[in-house]
Amino acid sequence: MIIQHNISAFNANRQLNIVQKTGLKLAEKLSSGYRINRAADDAAGLSISEKMRKQIRGLTKAGENVEDGISLCQVADGAMAGMHDMTNRMNELCIQAANGTNSAGDRSYIQLEIDSIVEEFGRIINTTQFNEVYIFKGDEAFQASAGSEVEYAPIGSGASTGIGAVDGISVYHDDKLLDSVTFGPDWVQTSPDRLSAGEYRNCAWIDFTDFTASSRDQFISKLNGEGFDWSCCSCGPHAGIKFVSGVSAGANKSDGDISYNHISFSTLFSADELVKIDLNSIWDKYQTGSSSLGAVLCEAIIDVIDHVTGQFLGSMGCFNTSCAYKQGTGKFYIIYNQHFHPDGGMSTFHTVPRNDAGMLDYKYKPVPPKVGQITTQQLAIHAGSDADGTNKVIMKMPTFTNQNLKINSVSVLTEDLATNSIDVLTDVLRMISSSRSRIGAYQNRLEHTALNLDNIVENTTDSESKIRDTNMADKMVQYSNISILTQAGQSMLSQANNRTQNILSLLSA
């Protein structure tokens, strides 16, 4: 028997401390409801749980995004329902006015109602918004660079594709040089000067006057890959201008610092040519000057053609044609000089450029429309917890105007105008129906997306719960056991401390 070291008490105390620490951890888990309260509780489990929490919270917010997208579709659908009603009413009025029993006064009264409907049509287009995002007239929330898409081309006489379908650009004429122009001293033409003041019967034009862009990216997105093509006469060589977002290594540079690539294709009589003009250098020139964007485009094209003609002496320098524009405008002309030849022969004009193989670069399926240029802009709904592009639900919303729908041209002042307007409104109705159907499809898709997100959140939460949450019944059993062990440990510690008292009885004896 010893009194210096109470080993049995030490042992009982150590075991009691172990039980008490375990009890404290169990009490923490029971009170918090979590099995993992700190990394030390389960390092791997904590890592897995936190990844799942990120996914759950991200998907929950994505679900809210999707609900916002559904609401936007509902607003757009409601507005287009009103457009449908107004279009049908205008069609009804046109049919009424097309009847020969109406007097001129009757038709004027009908026109008053049509004009009011057209004004309201435009008001709906320009004011319909969701969360201060304008739906039909375009908005910064939309991504025009990724979502621009031509629905209908702008020229009613035959199929027109390419540059004539770009917002703010109009062209004349597809297939042939047929227009006439009065050339004067305030015009700029390609060198050498082949045109004198006067009227020229055979020409085509591209009008950039109303073309605008608010940024370099928007400018490139609108014109990248666009261009035009022409031939001078019956000899057959062609020349193509194509706008690109960047030229290749070894590019040429015009006197006006416009970068370009020149490509020549061998033909029977001469060489077909393609010039790729760098949009970046055009934008840089526009930023440093005071001219309009349309005027800068015309200047750049003239400058590059002059440089190509001087460097390569190809079909762009053919003596039968000249390119020109009137100063202060953005209207670019390709003019056939009938002083050298009595007519245009087999001269051609196309609203698409040559491609690298020397063929016309048709990018859009030709559609013979009667309505104007309708583009769509892309709105992305983020429906996932990661940055992956597959988590974007892309919606293409139409950009409407009274002008591109042509409803501002609806007239019933004569029987013929009323009859023609019926055809216009038929196309308008088809365009609105097409866009409305697309938006309805988006809404249905987003509803499916929302249901899927809810399902993923529920199942992922269940998995995370199994890793992170406390099994209360199991821990209560353990806690009861720990309580008993704690009491037993305290009793044993007391007994161990009492054992040394027996030595006193030995000493007293």
Secondary structure by P-SEA (a helix, b strand, c coil): cccccaaaaaaaaaaaaaaaaaaaaaaaaaaaccccccccccaaaaaaaaaaaaaaaaaaaaaaaaaaaaaaaaaaaaaaaaaaaaaaaaaaaaaaaacccccaaaaaaaaaaaaaaaaaaaaaaaccccccccccccccccccccccccccccccccccccccccccccccccccccbbbbbcccccccccccccccccccbbbbbccccccccaaaaaaacccccbbbbccccbbbbbbbbccccccccccccccccbbbbbbbccccccbbbbbbaaaaaaaaaaccccaaaaaaaaaaaaaaaaaaccccccccccbbbbbccccccccccccccccccccccccccbbbccccccccccccccccccbbbbbbbbbbccccccccccbbbbbbbcccccccccccccccaaaaaaaaaaaaaaaaaaaaaaaaaaaaaaaaaaaaaaaaaaaaaaaaaaaaacccaaaaaaaaaaaaaaaaaaaaaaaaaaaacaaaaaaaaac
